[in-house]
Amino acid sequence: MDWKKEIQILEETLEQLKARYADRIDLKTLEELRVKFLGKKGPIKALFDFLKIAPKDEKRELGQAVNRIKGLFESWIVEMRQSLEYHEEEIRDLTVPSRLPSLGHRHIITQTIDEITSVFKGLGFAIATGPEIEQEYYNFTALNIDITHPSRDAFDTFYLKIPPDKKKGKFLLRSHTSPMQVRIMEAISPPVAAIVPGRVYRPDAVDASHSFMFHQIEGFLVDKAVKFSHLKGVLLEFARRYFYEDVKLRFRPHYFPFTEPSAEVDISCQLCKGEGCSACKQTGWIEVLGCGMIHPNVFKHLPSEYEGYTGFAFGMGVERLCMLKYGIPDIRLFYSNDLRFLSQF
Amino acid sequence: MRVDIDWLKEFVDFDWDLVQLADRLTMAGLEAYYGQEDGIGFIEVEITSNRSDWLSVLGIAREIAALKRTQISQPEIEQIAKGQVDYRLSVQEDCAVRYFGLRIDGVKVGPSPEWLSRRLRAAGIRPINNVVDVTNYTMLLFGQPLHAFDFARIEGRELLVRRAKKGERIVTLDGEERLLTPSDIVIADSNRPVALAGIMGGENSEVGQDTRFILLESAMFPRVDIRKTRQRLGINTEASYRFEREIDPEAVERACFYAAKLISELSGGSILGYDVYDKYAPFERIISFPMEFPLEYADVNIPLEEQVRILTGLGFECDVKEGIIDVKVPSFRQDVSLKEDVLEEVLRIYGYDKIPMVMPGIGLNNLRGRYSLKERLLSEIRCKLEARGLSEAISFSLISEKEKEALSLKGLLSVENTISQDYLFLRPSAISGLLSALKTNLSYGNKYIRIYEISQALTREDLCVERDVLSILVVEEELNAAFRAIKQIIEDILGFTDIEIKKAKNKILSSFAEIYSNNKRLGFFGKVRNVVLKQLGIKTRDVVFYLEVDLSELLGLWEDRKLVYESIPLYPPVERDISMWLGGRTNYQEIVDIIKKAGGDYLRTIELIDVFHSPDGRLSYAYRLRFYHPDRTLKEEEIDPDFERIIEALKDASIDVRAV
């Protein structure tokens, strides 16, 4: 018997089997193959039989070869049997779309408000909201806005067609969220740190960059010895968390009737790092909010327990920040409620 | 306002280029842009509403002077003797604070020299002639509007500053005829108005080519009246813009003399003298400003001399004693009245960028409680709705007459000064907004329309009160599917409390029902009637369901809710299914109640597992009942008596049990 040839054939056969059944084998075929090659009538058994009668000088070499080939067949069978146990149906097409309807989407304005307010919550501010129907007293007078002065032009307001209140004046749709400074401080003792998001109204015709209804976020902090430097610190911390880590702030002096000193705040443009690009109109800076130290005349309208306290306040337009951050070109998209817009965020 | 650099340089010395100048001014609070025209640089500034003094070359120059820690040089002004005038000036009470009427004779009206015309053009003012141009030039320099009358056309040799008479008319220099009311102030001769005070001159006394005799007006009018007339007539002029923001009362005289001198120089006239009405009490205000204030209020240590130099540059006089600067406020800076105002002046010129950034140690915040509960409730509701596939809409809170009618909304508040007929009424909820969103989405062919909005109820009952309303709109192909979708949402958000749903009638919604909890009305829902959809121009064959929940009521319940742990059965249940035909008016809940009542101690859950509509129109419900024992596994036969009792009870209630 040319056992070397026999072994070689077996090795080749095993390779062919491995190739042929690489993907899949069924249990029955595997069993048949096991019986065929490892069974009592199989070629390996025949080789073991030959080993008993083989010439003495070949025995050692033959023994090793036969055992090796037997081992190879056995381990292949075990391996195939295991792969059969783990075999299950698999998804053929992973690119198939998910089931409908999918999750609903929170409005990007609400998401922005959530994001901004949560930054301030982390800094110790508490969230409050207030009525959209306001009175002249809270919207103007208590905030040191002289109704006869042109500075009021910036706060054009929807007045309601109902008789005014004797003490607090005409009813109106609030033109900013600042009235809540006074409302909150009338109700709550110092110290207080509040962040007030909400809808505000100004009689502007609706176009790509104007809307008669939009959202503002007001924030203020009143405590003993609050300073301008604290205002800068808090806003920097906010900007780092909300805009980007290495953002720079620029405080430009400005005028608001309810703060003194007042400032407008620009952030360094993230796109061009201050070099100037189309997003920042080549200036390197983008205006994001207005702020200042709460005006002493505002404190005059507060309960006497606020004597000796100082504070700062700031306000920002939510739509504007949203448009900047996501490149939204038209303010009307926010109120269209087109699901193709809503579901982008 | 736009101004040539060379004009500024007549009064203040600086070496900055245009870019630096614009940047320094902007960073001091005077927003400035720069440019060049005819090879001469200019800057254009945008003022804030409190700083009318910036509406002048001298005002801008002062700003630059303070930034350079220097002072401006004043324009040369020659005093003019009052002399004798050939007309009579009278001013009615409250019509002017100061009024100078100066006479010049023998002028030769012609074009202005190029240097003057150019400066006017640079400022966006059209040159007219050497008299009118001087008034404008002087206005740009001092911020004091002036007016020149053709004296020959003033009738009766009389000038009267008075309230307009009812029905009086004037044709202003722009050719428009203006109907006046007694709230307007006019300058009149013995017969008629010749100028609308502080706003625009009249055609009937306009200076023209043939004018020889001039009456030059320099005055200060009450700003509120000028503003009212300007707003009512809708005229905006360089003069009214300055008057309504307050001018420098002390510049009235100086500007008058300066202009008179320049007119006589350029047109060869001779100054006769002037008459004056003067009720101006010299402005005096001294503010005590502690030199430590910048450190106390802004954490910035500015040397005393530096503070003084800044304030002096801006035109404040400073008197320092023992750490206090007594700051004398000039007449052109009456916006400064508190030490905080002075601080802003010091800080903005010193540089806001030099103020450090410090995190405050926030004391115990007293604002807490209800607000944070509300925030949590809203956030929970939002999450649940979004999980059910609802997207959030934000729609306008003002609605049109058409929406109001279609939705039968009554007693709505409306706005006085509307911008459009589409936005007239304040809405009580967002139903109008969601229907309008539905229309939008249908028009784009969008599928799976499920939206919600949280908005304030803007109603008469809620003046200055915050009452939040949740509005939900769900579109489904079929009525029952829509109802069950809405019901699922109701259970999601109201599941924490016992609710009762009561059928009722409604004009807008069919299948209408109201939701109550402890006799409080929490909300309502129903299918939006086709007739309503049609009225609003919404075309769909689908079923549109609307749900509204009063979130403020809900918040109260949510606040009071008690979450108490209930033990979970440890042993497996025995299950029994039972199905029955629903006769008459019996509903799901009644059957559950009967089963519960008869069920015994082990019955824990009752679940609807099948609804079957038979071909002959009958309806069958199948329930699955689960029985548990708290301490051990129940044997099947142990619940036989309980189950028998349930079947008996159903039969007693004449319910046709189909199968068990």
Interface residues (C-beta under 8 A of the other chain):
Chain A: L100 P101 S102 L103 G104 H105 R106 H107 I109 T110 D114 L123 G124 F125 A126 I127 A128 T129 G130 P131 E132 I133 E134 Q135 T148 H149 P150 S151 D153 A154 F158 Y159 L160 K161 I162 F171 L173 I184 I188 S189 P190 P191 V192 A193 A194 R199 Y201 P203 D204 A205 V206 F212 M213 L221 D223 K224 A225 V226 K227 F228 S229 H230 K232 G233 V234 L236 E237 L249 R250 F251 R252 P253 H254 Y255 P257 E260 P261 S262 A263 M293 H295 P296 T310 F334 Y335 S336 N337 D338 L339 R340 L342 S343
Chain B: T26 M27 A28 G29 E31 T48 S49 N50 R51 R223 V224 R227 E244 R245 E296 Y297 A298 D299 V300 L338 E340 D341 L343 E344 L347 R348 Y352 D353 I355 P356 M357 V358 M359 P360 I362 G363 L364 N365 N366 L367 R368 Y371 S372 K374 E375 S379 R382 L385 E386 A387 R388 G389 L390 S391 E392 A393 I394 S395 F396 S397 L398 L413 S414 V415 E416 N417 T418 I419 S420 Y423 L426 G433 L434 S436 A437 T440 N441 Y444 N446 K447 Y448 I449 R450 I451 Y452 S455 Q456 L458 R460 D462 L463 C464 V465 E466
